Every structure is written in structure tokens, then in C-alpha cells.
Amino acid sequence: MLGTIQPIDPIAISLGPVNIAWYGLIIGTGIILGYILANREADRLGMPKDLFADLLIWAVPIAIISARIYYVIFQWDFYSQNPEAIIQIWNGGIAIHGALIGAVATTVIFARRKGLSAWKIVDIAAPSIILGQMLGRWGNFINQEAHGGEVSRAFLEGLFIPDWIIDQMYIGVNGTFAYYHPTFLYESIWNLAGLLLLLALRKVNPLRGELFLTYVIWYSIGRAFVEGLRTDSLMLTETIRVAQMLSFALIAAALIVIIYRRKKGLSTRYADKLNS
């Protein structure tokens, strides 16, 4: 049976010399759905029309560039010897934490230029961000990347997941095929739960900034756990994973910001849709 397993073709559409990858389509779908979700909430809260369309024009390319820079920094031993590979993003090598840093920084600058509340914008965007992350992990699934350590087929069957997922986790590494932890699935399910949590919290009129900070805490908890299972982590040292350390730092920072803003009376509620 193992010999009949065929991985999913990572190319979704071929138009002559142009190949469109599933990964790109999935990421693009996540951006579109995230935009629709954020735009509807922005309209409900009385934010300027086309706010998120204007923001995405800057945030998306900057996020991609910062995601690449982040990855290159932590793989500098390789890229310092192969500088021509730095721009070869089509060969893989981007990091979600880098993308988030770039996107948040862009949002803060954008909000200041527009005279808007950055906290309000990131609160609106929080469910969209985790939605995009939830979908984006399925691009890793198609590419058979970002997986965990080796497991048995019996272990995967014990997770009660479909055979088409199990089959795709039969991956060749250095010429040897084996089944691996579907860490993409673990994180995607965690992000789905986070999306539902954020949408529920949004309905109870949370304190300003705390929807986004809740996202930071929720995502970081899940990422820290999943990162411990992965085999392709960016490493700070031989034993310390960058994403785990950053996740722990973000959890602590988010909690500190929440406590500080509450004590200083900065965390007002969105009393009505016209609040700025």
C-alpha cells in the first residue's frame, strides 16, 4: 500500500510556462477572507470606508519582506555564504513572526498618518489574522513542510483524521520515507478555536486593545507547543528554538500591557460603533 501513496501536486494550475502553486492560492484566499471579515467589522464600527483596502496595499508586501528578513537573520550562516539566495523567496524561507512584526509596525504608522486608533485597527484585524494563519498552514500541508517528528501510521489513524491527510504526511526526508506529526493540523485547529474565541469576545464589547492582545496570547501558547514538535525550527542555540522563545516573550509582554493599560485607565470599552 505504501508504494501507491502519491503526494498532492503542489502546483494547482499550469498555464504554459506559468505555474500557480496551491500555497499561493491558499495564502491569497486567506488574505481575501481576512479582508472581508475585517472590512465588515470596520463598517460596523464606523471606520473610514476602504480603510483595510488602503492598509493592505502597504501591509502585505511589507509583511512578506519582513518575514523574509526575519528568516534570513536566523539562517545567516547560510545566507552570508550565499547572498544571491537572499532574494530567492520562491525557494521557501519566510517566517510568520517576521510577517507579524512588519504588519503591526505598518499598521501603527498607518494609523498615526490617518489620525486613527492603532489599537482599534488591530482589534478589528485580530480575527482576520488568525483566520489567515489557520488557512495558511494548509499550504504547508500541500508542500509537505513544517511537519513534526516521525510517527507511525497507527498513531495518525488514532487521531481519527482522514486518509488523505495521513497519506500526505508520508514524506521523504533525505531519501527515506516515513510518517510525520501533522503539526500543520495541530496549529490550524488551535487557530480555528482561537478564531471562534475572538469572534465570541468581540460580541461582548471587550476593552480596547484586548482583542488583539488575546490573539497574541492565544496564538503564542499554541505556537510554543507546536514548535516543540517541529523538525525545521529556526534555532537561537542548539537547544533553544526562536519561535518558542519569542512566543513566551509575547505572552509575558501581552499580559504586562493588559495589566498596565487597565491600571492606567487606558482600556476603555467600545461603547458604540462611533468610538474612535
Summary of the structure (lengths in Angstrom):
residues: 276
radius of gyration: 20.0
end to end distance: 60.3
largest distance: 63.4
contacts: 822
relative contact order: 0.11
helix: 64%
strand: 9%
